[in-house]
Amino acid sequence: MKKRLVSVLLTVACGATLLAGCGEKATQETTTDTAEQTEAADTTADQTEAEEEKEEAVDPAAYDGKEVKVWVAENVVDFTNQQIENFKKEYPQYAGVTFTVEPVGEGDAAGNMITDVTSGADVYGFAQDQLTRLVTANALEEVNPDFLADVESANSAGVVEAGKVGGTLYAYPMTADNGYFLYYDKSVVTDPSTLEGIVEQCEAAGKNFYMDLTGWYQVAFFFGTGCQLTYDTDDAGNFTKCNVDYASDKGLVALKEMVELASSSSFQAGSSAGDAVNYAAIIDGTWDAATVKEVLGDNYACAKLPTFTGSDGKEYQMSGFNGCKLLGVKPQEDEDKLQICDDLAYYLTSEKVQLARFEAVQWGPANLNAQASDAVQANEALAALSEQFAYTIPQGNYPQDYWTRSESLAGDVKGDFQKASDEDLTKALETYQADLESYAK
């Protein structure tokens, strides 16, 4: 409106100048009058806009007395409480809102929400592999359209995609650190580049090599040889198709490598550094960095996963999933409360809070600018994970049955498969693949 008024007045000024001729006095008078009129018009327009903005402003009293429940992992409860205090300073209209932060980890949040959505948290963190279950249970609201473009451009593309079902973004990216890599004792493992070399060095030193061979970790072998295992979902989150080719020559190479690893005297099944003993190498995630560093001390070192030479004589790079933590908002009947929850989720996943969270508890940020910070780049575990991510795929959504079924395969690798023929292993893969396909209908 202001631009239009100024334009009209300038036109009037031009006409007045022409009528007055070229006389200096007439020009000065016209210019003075026009300037005064323009200034008056600007003032009126500014006042009008200010009044319109005032009318559109929401009365803070509309939010008073509302309660918002937040679930986060136990080790970030204090951090989250502090960030909510900062949030209330930046959003003073929410000063009268009661925020309650409860310790519910990302691994448990989805199960609790699905069991009782009504009693569940309004804002909660969860691992991305739980997304489909939560959408199907109507436990997630879509990301606020006002924030969508910024959220998608500010964060890692893989994390953004991990928060989508049917092309719709249902959660706010919080971290990009859910993956695994190699921790090792550099006084024992002097060359961590090959799996065979690591195993040989551990055996020679009488030290253990830990790796979990169940679902999340076993894909390091299958994806490494070029196999695929993904599931398609519809807009409601139902699994409609399984894309898998484990029952193949490359699947056999992967399975035989798992069998060979499990036959080593140094091999121990597991991925939790807190439960591991006498180890010189362990495949684990960033969440155990402090534990491993305390055990290995000055010999602490990290690296991407190694390569291995398959039974076909070819070299393969171990692969795996890359994953993340997401922050979700529960659907709300109260639109004002939904706005509070969306604003809070957006704030808690902003660049500055992601970076602050890294500094507080070493969670790897999903935000691109935070990832590029000197502090994040200097972290050894995150650096190794970042290098490994180049050889992994974003973890999509998988049926719960897959995770359960993969455990039985891992047990067979350590047991019955130790003396199995290629023909027997091939039949086992065919059965395994048929089971995986049956989980999508």
Salt bridges, closest charged atoms under 4 A:
ASP46 OD1 - LYS2 NZ 2.43
GLU90 OE2 - LYS352 NZ 2.18
ASP122 OD1 - LYS330 NZ 3.78
ASP122 OD1 - LYS337 NZ 3.36
GLU152 OE2 - LYS164 NZ 3.35
GLU161 OE2 - LYS164 NZ 3.30
ASP177 OD1 - LYS325 NZ 3.39
ASP245 OD2 - LYS250 NZ 3.24
ASP334 OD2 - LYS66 NZ 2.67
GLU380 OE1 - LYS293 NZ 3.89
ASP422 OD1 - LYS256 NZ 3.14
GLU423 OE2 - LYS427 NZ 3.68
ASP435 OD2 - ARG405 NE 2.76
